[in-house]
Amino acid sequence: MAHNLETVTSRFSDPQRLVPELGDVSAALFKIVKNGAVAPGTIGLVHLRAGQLVQNTYLTVLHTGNLRRAGVPEEKITAVASWSDAPYFTAAERVALELVEAVLTPGRPGERVPDALYARAAEHYDATAMATLAMAIGQVNFFIPLALIGKPLPGVSPTEQWRATTAE
């Protein structure tokens, strides 16, 4: 079903207006993932993969745009969905993408993040970077319910994404 963005509205108006504490939490999460321990491009790839995994167009469009603005090559962005057999990713990026899949893919047999996966990640990330990468996955995970329940409009900037609705 095609939607015209001029007539479609989000389910929420601005969540930060509805829950003012969201601004402080959001700012703290952004500060954590921008601490320099993990390359911003890797964090962007992880966020894009998370949006794909939860099948949310808003998050996928948002993080694709962020990666483009950061100068990530189009082939790499396009290949995130099929990263495991794509030639565009470094070993560190691959293990980061494997981690986000392990964390966000339900119904996997066995332990979600087995010791072998952690050990592969630790080959590329020190303790601070591992914690930062975990928080980057947590950051996008924090916003997934707003994206799925609030249904912000894909392609509309974060400052303009939430349109007033009568559903409140």
C-alpha positions in Angstrom: 0.0 0.0 0.0 1.6 3.3 -1.1 1.4 6.2 1.3 1.6 9.9 0.5 3.8 11.6 3.2 1.6 14.7 2.9 -1.4 12.8 4.2 0.2 10.2 6.5 0.9 11.1 10.1 3.0 9.6 12.9 1.0 7.9 15.7 2.7 10.1 18.3 3.3 13.8 18.3 6.8 14.7 19.6 7.7 11.9 22.1 10.2 14.3 23.8 7.4 16.7 24.5 5.2 13.9 25.8 8.1 12.5 28.0 10.6 15.3 28.5 13.1 13.0 30.2 13.7 11.4 26.8 15.9 14.3 25.8 18.4 13.6 28.6 18.5 9.9 28.0 18.8 10.4 24.3 21.7 12.9 24.7 23.5 10.5 27.1 23.2 7.6 24.6 24.6 9.8 21.8 27.4 10.9 24.0 28.3 7.3 24.8 28.4 6.1 21.2 30.4 9.2 20.1 33.2 8.6 22.6 35.6 7.7 19.9 36.2 4.1 20.9 34.3 2.7 17.9 34.5 4.2 14.4 31.4 6.3 13.7 30.9 4.4 10.4 30.8 1.1 12.2 28.2 2.4 14.6 26.2 3.6 11.6 26.4 0.2 10.0 25.2 -1.5 13.2 22.3 1.0 13.5 21.3 0.4 9.8 21.4 -3.4 10.3 19.3 -3.1 13.4 16.7 -1.2 11.4 16.7 -3.9 8.8 16.4 -6.7 11.3 13.3 -5.1 12.9 12.0 -4.4 9.4 11.4 -0.7 10.1 11.5 1.6 7.1 11.9 4.8 9.3 15.1 3.4 10.9 16.4 2.0 7.7 16.0 5.3 5.8 17.4 7.3 8.7 20.5 5.3 9.1 21.1 4.9 5.3 21.0 8.7 5.1 23.3 9.1 8.0 25.8 6.8 6.4 25.6 8.6 3.1 26.2 12.0 4.7 29.2 10.5 6.5 30.6 9.5 3.1 30.3 5.7 3.4 30.4 4.2 -0.1 27.0 3.3 -1.6 28.1 -0.3 -2.2 28.8 -0.8 1.5 25.5 0.8 2.5 23.6 -1.3 0.1 25.4 -4.5 1.1 24.6 -4.2 4.8 21.6 -6.5 4.4 23.9 -9.2 2.9 27.1 -8.3 4.8 28.2 -11.9 5.4 29.1 -12.5 1.8 29.9 -8.9 0.7 33.5 -7.9 0.0 33.1 -4.3 1.3 33.5 -4.8 5.1 36.5 -4.9 7.3 36.9 -7.8 9.8 36.0 -5.3 12.6 32.8 -4.2 10.8 31.9 -7.8 10.1 32.1 -8.8 13.7 30.1 -5.7 14.8 27.3 -6.7 12.3 27.4 -10.2 13.6 27.0 -8.9 17.1 24.0 -6.8 16.3 22.4 -9.8 14.6 23.2 -12.0 17.5 21.6 -9.6 19.9 18.5 -8.7 17.9 17.6 -11.9 16.1 15.1 -13.8 18.3 14.8 -17.6 18.4 18.4 -18.4 17.8 19.4 -21.7 19.2 21.9 -21.6 22.1 23.5 -18.6 23.6 22.8 -15.3 21.8 26.4 -14.1 22.0 28.6 -17.2 22.5 32.1 -17.0 23.8 33.5 -17.6 20.3 31.7 -14.5 18.9 32.9 -12.4 21.9 36.4 -13.6 21.4 36.3 -12.7 17.6 35.0 -9.3 18.6 37.7 -8.8 21.2 40.3 -9.3 18.5 39.2 -6.0 17.0 37.9 -4.0 19.9 39.4 -3.3 23.4 37.3 -3.4 26.5 36.1 0.2 26.1 35.2 -0.3 22.5 33.4 -3.6 23.3 31.3 -1.7 25.9 30.7 1.1 23.5 29.6 -1.3 20.7 27.2 -3.0 23.2 25.8 0.5 24.0 25.5 1.4 20.3 23.3 -1.7 19.9 21.5 -0.7 23.0 21.1 2.9 21.7 19.3 1.8 18.5 17.4 -0.8 20.5 16.2 2.0 22.8 14.6 3.8 19.9 13.1 0.7 18.2 9.8 0.8 20.2 9.4 4.5 19.3 9.9 3.6 15.6 7.6 0.6 15.7 4.8 2.0 17.9 5.1 5.7 17.2 5.6 5.1 13.5 7.6 8.3 12.5 7.6 9.2 8.9 10.4 7.8 6.8 12.6 10.4 5.2 11.3 13.2 7.4 14.1 14.8 9.5 14.2 13.9 13.2 13.2 17.5 14.2 10.1 17.4 11.9 9.3 13.7 12.0 6.5 13.8 14.6 3.3 15.3 13.4 0.4 16.0 15.7 -2.3 13.4 15.6 -5.7 13.0 17.2 -4.6 9.7 18.7 -3.2 11.2 21.9 
